[in-house]
């Protein structure tokens, strides 16, 4: 083999390696999109974190779920509706040590 042949084979190998790299990046991107937490229902995400023993992440996921639920978010500032709205979450909130004070929330809402 002469020097020119080695250079040509090396260039072909580098092009093949570059193509494989971009295919790999594309596959990783598609896998990441599939595993993104935006696609996972909040209840599944909370249950997964609780099962893993990561209570802080479960706490954050539950709070995010409650805040993002528009029907629930609007009722949290009305003292009489807050307890009834949070009833399905009370047991989980107790386990995750989350306390919600509707009176305090209403006072802060008035200040803002």
N, C-alpha and C positions, 0 to 999 in steps of 0.2 A: 504494500500500500504506500502510495506516495502522500505527501503532505496535503495536497489539494483534496484528495479523497477523504482524509481524516477531517478536514475543516468542513466539508460538505455533510458528512455523516454527523458531525458534532452539531451543526446548525439544524439538521433535520430532527435530531434527538431533542434539542432545546425547544423547537417549535412544538413537538409532541408533548413535552413536559409542560409547556405553557398552556396548551389546550386542556390537558388533564387538570391542571391547577384551577382554571376557570370553571370547568365542569364540577369539580369538587366544591368550589365556592358556591356555585349555584345550588348544589344539593344541600349544602349546609344551610343556606338561606331558606330553602323551602322547608326543611325540617324545623328550623327555628320558628318559622311562621306557624307551623302546625302545632308547636308546643307553646306558643305564646299564651300568656295567662288571660289575654283579652278574649280568647275563644273558649276558655274554660268557664263553665257556670260558677258563680260565687259559692254556691253551696258545696260543690265538688272541691273547689280550691280550699275552702275552710276545713272540710273534712280531711283533705290530704295533709294540710299543715298540722291538724290536731293528731292525726295518726302518726305523723313523724315526730311529734312532741315539740314542735316549733310554735309555742303559744303566742309569741310576739308577732310572728307573721300571720297567724290565724286571727289575732286581734286586729291587725291592720286590715286584713281582707274583709272582716266582718264590718268594721267601721266604714270602709270604702263602699261596701255593698249597701249599707243602710243610707249613707249619704247620697249615693248615686240613684237610689230608688226614688223617683220624683214624687210619687204619691205619699210615700213615707216622709220624705224630706219636708214637705209642706206642713205636715201634721206635727212635727217634732216641737215646734215653737208654741203650739197651743197646748196648754197644760192639761186640759181635760182629754185631749186626743192622744197625747204622747204615750201614756201608759197602755192604752188599747192598741196603738200602732206597733209598739215594741213587744207586745205579748208573745208573738211567735219566737222572738229572739231572747227572751228573758233567761231561759235555762243556759243557753250558750254564753250569754253575756256574763252570767254569774260565774260560770266555769272559767271564763277568760278574765275575770275581775274587771269588768267594764261597768261603770256606774253612770247613768244619765240622769241629770237633774233638769227637769223641764223648766222650773222656776228660774234657775240660773241662766239657762239658754234664752229664755224670754227677756230677761233683764239685759243680757249682753246684746241681743238682737235690737232692743230699743236704743241702746247706746250707739250702735253702728248706724 
